[in-house]
Amino acid sequence: MLSVTRNKYYFPKDYLNMFVEIFRRKTTLKDKISVYLSGNFKQKNILLQHILSPVNFLYSAKKMEQEVKLEIVGLVYNQSVVNTYGLVMREADGIRRFSVMIGEPEAQSIALKMNNKVLARPLTHDLIKNVLLTLHAELKKVLIYDLVNEIFYSELYLETAEGKKFVIDARTSDAVALAVRIECPIYIKREILDIVGAEVESEEFERKTSYTLAELEKASAEEMRLLSAEELDEFLTQAVNEEKYELAVTLRNVLEQKKSKDQ
């Protein structure tokens, strides 16, 4: 039998003590799972009853194995669908990449935050962040959990100060725009990444979302649309002062289109 003294567990048989000690010394979840699976029925039962919370341990282990952490690579204009951009993402510990098609407002919102640009008034995603902060709720992670008809489905995992947890369905573009502001991790289910992920060995794609005036001369009008109206206005003034009139005309046209959309 298992005896308890001062909240410590003592095992009558040495092999149980040794098994538990080996388990405790493992620092990673993967190693702990490996030790657990190597045990016999009695050893596993001891761990489940007195060392682990069985539901939390096994469920968390399964979920962690199924989810892959992501990083944002950049944004690229979609030539096939007007006013849309490809949000390129990659696995944090690998070479696979994939693209999520998002709208121009969400692309601009993501680009602004990635370039640490602050507008005079908050955008929708800034507003959501401020609401969460005011209500003392924390966005723990974003999970891309499904893919249906080439559309990615995502969830927001929220936790309040009282410990209440909520999972809210969201468009992937909105979820990512919010995640980059709050600096919370973004994950995708492994089975989805296995379908859409393409291996890219080199850093052949790093799409810019921030430019100098010289770099802007080589950018397309679609890429310029990722800039805010304030940035476009500043570049327009700079282009005129430097007598780069062809660039100034392009900037003026993009700026006028952006302002007409906002009205």
C-alpha positions in Angstrom: 0.0 0.0 0.0 0.9 3.7 -0.4 1.6 5.5 2.9 1.5 9.3 3.3 3.7 11.3 5.7 3.8 15.1 5.7 2.3 15.3 2.3 5.0 13.1 0.8 4.4 9.7 -0.7 6.5 6.7 0.3 6.4 3.5 -1.7 7.0 0.1 -0.1 8.7 -1.2 -3.2 12.0 0.1 -4.6 10.9 -0.2 -8.2 8.0 2.1 -7.7 10.2 4.7 -6.0 12.7 4.5 -8.8 10.0 4.8 -11.5 8.5 7.9 -9.9 12.0 9.5 -9.3 12.9 9.0 -13.0 9.6 10.6 -14.0 10.1 13.6 -11.7 13.6 14.2 -13.0 12.5 14.5 -16.6 12.1 18.2 -17.5 10.2 18.1 -20.8 6.7 16.9 -21.4 7.9 14.6 -24.2 10.3 12.8 -21.9 7.7 12.5 -19.1 5.3 10.9 -21.6 8.0 8.5 -22.7 8.6 7.4 -19.1 4.9 7.1 -18.4 4.4 4.9 -21.4 7.3 2.6 -20.5 5.8 1.7 -17.1 3.6 -1.2 -16.3 0.0 -1.0 -15.1 0.9 -0.6 -11.4 3.5 2.1 -12.1 1.2 4.1 -14.3 -1.6 3.8 -11.7 0.7 5.2 -9.0 1.6 8.2 -11.2 -2.0 8.9 -12.2 -3.3 8.7 -8.6 -0.7 10.5 -6.7 1.7 12.5 -9.0 -0.4 13.6 -11.9 -3.9 14.9 -12.6 -4.8 12.3 -15.2 -7.3 14.3 -17.2 -5.2 17.4 -17.4 -1.9 15.6 -18.0 -3.1 13.3 -20.8 -5.4 15.9 -22.4 -2.7 18.6 -22.3 -0.1 16.2 -23.7 -2.4 15.2 -26.5 -3.2 18.8 -27.4 0.4 19.9 -27.3 1.4 17.2 -29.7 -1.4 18.2 -32.1 -0.6 21.9 -32.1 2.3 23.6 -33.9 3.5 27.1 -33.0 3.6 29.6 -35.9 5.5 32.8 -36.8 4.5 35.5 -39.3 6.8 35.8 -42.3 5.1 38.7 -44.2 2.4 39.9 -46.5 2.1 39.6 -50.3 -0.4 41.1 -52.6 -2.8 38.5 -54.2 -2.7 38.9 -57.9 -5.7 36.6 -58.5 -8.2 38.3 -56.2 -8.5 42.1 -56.0 -7.9 43.8 -52.7 -6.7 40.7 -50.9 -3.3 39.7 -49.5 -1.5 36.5 -48.6 -0.5 36.3 -44.9 2.5 34.0 -45.1 3.2 32.0 -41.9 5.8 29.4 -41.0 6.2 26.8 -38.2 8.4 28.2 -35.5 10.6 25.1 -35.3 10.6 24.0 -38.9 10.7 25.0 -42.6 7.1 24.6 -43.6 5.1 27.6 -44.7 1.6 28.4 -45.9 -0.5 31.4 -46.8 -3.8 32.6 -45.5 -5.8 34.9 -47.8 -7.0 38.0 -45.9 -8.6 41.3 -46.8 -6.8 44.7 -47.3 -8.0 46.2 -43.9 -6.8 43.3 -41.9 -3.5 43.2 -43.9 -2.9 46.9 -43.2 -3.8 46.3 -39.5 -1.2 43.6 -39.2 1.4 45.5 -41.2 1.0 48.6 -39.0 1.6 46.7 -35.8 4.5 44.7 -37.2 6.1 48.0 -38.1 5.3 49.6 -34.7 3.2 52.3 -36.3 0.6 54.0 -34.0 -2.4 55.9 -35.6 -4.1 58.8 -34.0 -7.3 56.8 -33.4 -7.5 53.1 -32.6 -8.4 50.6 -35.3 -10.9 47.8 -34.6 -8.2 45.4 -33.4 -6.8 48.1 -31.1 -10.2 48.6 -29.7 -10.7 44.9 -28.9 -7.3 44.8 -27.2 -8.3 47.8 -25.1 -11.6 46.2 -24.1 -9.8 43.0 -23.0 -7.3 45.0 -20.9 -10.1 47.0 -19.3 -12.0 43.8 -18.4 -8.8 42.2 -17.1 -9.1 39.4 -19.6 -6.0 37.8 -21.2 -5.7 36.3 -24.7 -3.7 33.1 -24.0 -3.4 31.9 -27.6 -4.9 31.8 -31.1 -5.5 28.4 -32.7 -6.1 27.7 -36.3 -8.3 24.6 -35.8 -10.0 23.8 -39.1 -9.8 24.2 -42.9 -13.0 24.0 -44.9 -13.1 24.8 -48.6 -9.7 26.5 -48.4 -11.0 28.8 -45.6 -9.1 28.7 -42.3 -11.1 28.7 -39.0 -9.6 30.1 -35.8 -10.4 30.3 -32.1 -9.4 32.8 -29.4 -8.5 31.3 -26.0 -9.4 33.8 -23.3 -8.9 33.7 -19.5 -10.3 36.3 -17.0 -8.7 37.4 -13.8 -11.0 35.1 -11.9 -9.7 32.1 -13.9 -12.7 31.7 -16.2 -11.8 30.4 -19.6 -13.6 31.1 -22.9 -13.0 29.9 -26.5 -14.4 32.3 -29.1 -14.6 31.6 -32.9 -12.9 34.2 -35.1 -11.8 34.9 -38.6 -8.1 34.0 -38.9 -7.3 37.5 -40.2 -8.9 39.1 -37.1 -7.4 36.6 -34.8 -3.8 37.2 -36.1 -4.2 41.0 -36.1 -5.3 40.8 -32.4 -2.5 38.3 -31.6 0.3 40.5 -32.9 -1.0 43.4 -30.8 -1.2 41.4 -27.6 1.9 39.3 -28.5 0.2 36.0 -27.7 1.3 32.8 -29.5 -0.4 31.5 -32.6 -0.8 27.8 -33.2 -2.2 25.6 -36.0 -3.3 22.0 -35.7 -0.7 19.6 -36.9 -3.0 17.8 -39.3 -3.9 21.1 -41.1 -0.2 22.1 -41.4 0.5 18.6 -42.8 -2.0 19.4 -45.6 -1.2 23.1 -46.4 2.5 23.4 -45.4 5.2 23.7 -48.1 8.8 23.2 -47.2 11.0 26.2 -47.9 14.7 25.8 -47.2 16.0 29.3 -48.0 14.8 32.7 -46.9 13.7 33.4 -50.5 10.5 35.2 -49.3 10.5 38.0 -46.8 7.9 40.5 -48.0 8.5 44.1 -46.8 5.8 46.0 -45.2 8.0 49.1 -44.3 9.9 51.2 -46.9 12.2 54.1 -47.4 11.4 56.5 -50.2 14.0 54.9 -52.4 12.6 51.4 -51.8 9.1 52.7 -52.3 10.0 53.6 -55.9 10.3 49.8 -56.6 7.1 48.9 -54.8 3.8 48.2 -56.6 0.6 50.2 -55.9 -0.8 47.2 -54.2 2.1 47.1 -51.8 1.7 50.8 -51.1 -1.8 50.2 -50.0 -0.5 48.5 -46.9 0.8 51.8 -45.7 -1.5 54.1 -43.6 -2.9 57.3 -45.0 -0.5 59.3 -42.7 2.5 57.4 -44.1 1.4 57.9 -47.7 0.9 61.6 -47.1 4.4 61.9 -45.6 6.0 60.0 -48.5 4.0 62.1 -51.0 5.4 65.3 -49.5 8.9 63.8 -49.4 8.6 62.7 -53.1 7.5 66.2 -54.2 10.3 67.9 -52.3 12.9 65.5 -53.9 11.2 66.1 -57.3 10.3 62.4 -57.8 7.1 63.4 -59.5 6.2 60.0 -61.1 6.3 58.4 -57.6 4.4 61.3 -56.2 1.6 60.7 -58.7 1.4 57.0 -57.8 1.3 57.9 -54.1 -1.4 60.5 -54.6 -3.6 58.0 -56.5 -3.2 55.4 -53.8 -3.9 57.9 -51.1 -7.0 59.2 -52.8 -8.3 55.6 -53.3 -7.7 54.9 -49.6 -9.5 58.0 -48.5 -12.4 57.3 -50.7 -12.8 53.8 -49.2 -12.7 55.2 -45.7 -15.6 57.6 -46.4 
